[in-house]
Amino acid sequence: GQTEAGRSLGLSSFMTTRLIVLPQMIKIALPSLLNEIIALLKETSVLGYIGMMDLTKAGDFIRSRTFSPYVPYFTVALIYLIMVTILSNVFKSIEGRLRKSDIR
């Protein structure tokens, strides 16, 4: 229906897609995409135990050198919490801007 409406306004199929269909698709798909990015960040900590070098694996190396079992892991958890909080706030502001544009 949207492409037919754009065509009836005299827009080409490219312009209809770019001006009418794509903005609506982005508004619908963006929240789930941003949630997947945060979930992927959280799941990288699990990969540290499989063998890939990441923040969790670095914390494991520090723990094995200092023989301090808690401090490296609490530090790693704090870093992940800070990263996820920052990303969540950025994504909330993006979604808020999209919500404001829906009101207009």
C-alpha positions as CSV (number, residue, x, y, z in Angstrom):
1,G,0.0,0.0,0.0
2,Q,2.8,2.4,0.8
3,T,4.6,1.8,-2.5
4,E,1.3,2.3,-4.4
5,A,0.7,5.6,-2.5
6,G,4.2,6.8,-3.4
7,R,3.8,5.9,-7.0
8,S,0.4,7.7,-7.1
9,L,2.2,10.8,-5.8
10,G,4.5,10.6,-8.8
11,L,7.6,9.2,-7.0
12,S,9.9,6.7,-8.6
13,S,10.2,3.3,-7.0
14,F,13.7,4.3,-5.7
15,M,12.3,7.5,-4.2
16,T,9.3,5.7,-2.7
17,T,11.6,3.2,-1.0
18,R,14.0,5.8,0.2
19,L,11.5,8.4,1.4
20,I,8.5,6.3,2.6
21,V,9.3,2.6,3.1
22,L,12.9,2.7,4.5
23,P,12.3,5.2,7.4
24,Q,9.4,3.1,8.6
25,M,11.4,-0.1,8.4
26,I,14.2,1.5,10.4
27,K,11.8,2.7,13.1
28,I,10.4,-0.8,13.4
29,A,13.7,-2.8,13.3
30,L,16.0,-0.5,15.3
31,P,14.9,-1.4,18.8
32,S,15.3,-5.1,18.3
33,L,18.6,-4.5,16.6
34,L,19.9,-2.4,19.4
35,N,18.9,-5.0,22.0
36,E,20.7,-7.7,20.0
37,I,23.9,-5.5,20.1
38,I,23.6,-5.3,23.9
39,A,23.0,-9.1,24.2
40,L,26.0,-9.8,22.0
41,L,28.2,-7.6,24.3
42,K,27.0,-9.6,27.3
43,E,27.6,-12.9,25.6
44,T,31.2,-12.1,24.8
45,S,32.0,-12.7,28.5
46,V,31.0,-16.3,27.9
47,L,33.4,-16.7,25.0
48,G,36.2,-15.8,27.4
49,Y,35.9,-19.2,29.0
50,I,35.9,-21.0,25.6
51,G,39.3,-19.6,24.8
52,M,38.9,-16.3,22.9
53,M,40.8,-13.3,24.3
54,D,38.4,-10.8,25.7
55,L,37.9,-8.9,28.9
56,T,36.9,-12.0,30.9
57,K,39.9,-13.9,29.7
58,A,42.2,-11.0,30.6
59,G,40.6,-11.0,34.1
60,D,41.4,-14.7,34.3
61,F,45.0,-14.0,33.4
62,I,45.3,-11.3,36.1
63,R,43.7,-13.6,38.7
64,S,46.2,-16.4,37.9
65,R,49.2,-14.0,38.3
66,T,48.0,-12.2,41.4
67,F,46.2,-15.1,43.1
68,S,43.4,-12.7,44.0
69,P,40.2,-14.5,43.1
70,Y,37.7,-11.8,43.4
71,V,39.1,-8.4,42.5
72,P,39.8,-9.1,38.8
73,Y,36.3,-10.6,38.3
74,F,34.6,-7.7,40.1
75,T,36.5,-5.3,38.0
76,V,35.6,-7.1,34.8
77,A,31.9,-7.2,35.9
78,L,32.0,-3.5,36.6
79,I,33.5,-2.7,33.2
80,Y,30.8,-4.8,31.5
81,L,28.1,-3.0,33.6
82,I,29.5,0.4,32.6
83,M,29.6,-0.5,28.9
84,V,26.1,-2.0,28.9
85,T,24.7,1.1,30.8
86,I,26.3,3.5,28.4
87,L,25.0,1.6,25.4
88,S,21.6,1.3,26.9
89,N,21.4,5.1,27.5
90,V,22.6,5.9,24.0
91,F,20.1,3.5,22.5
92,K,17.3,4.9,24.7
93,S,18.0,8.4,23.4
94,I,18.0,7.1,19.8
95,E,14.6,5.4,20.4
96,G,13.3,8.6,22.1
97,R,14.2,10.7,19.1
98,L,12.5,8.2,16.9
99,R,9.4,8.3,19.2
100,K,9.4,12.1,19.0
101,S,9.4,12.0,15.2
102,D,6.4,9.7,15.3
103,I,4.4,12.3,17.2
104,R,5.0,15.0,14.6
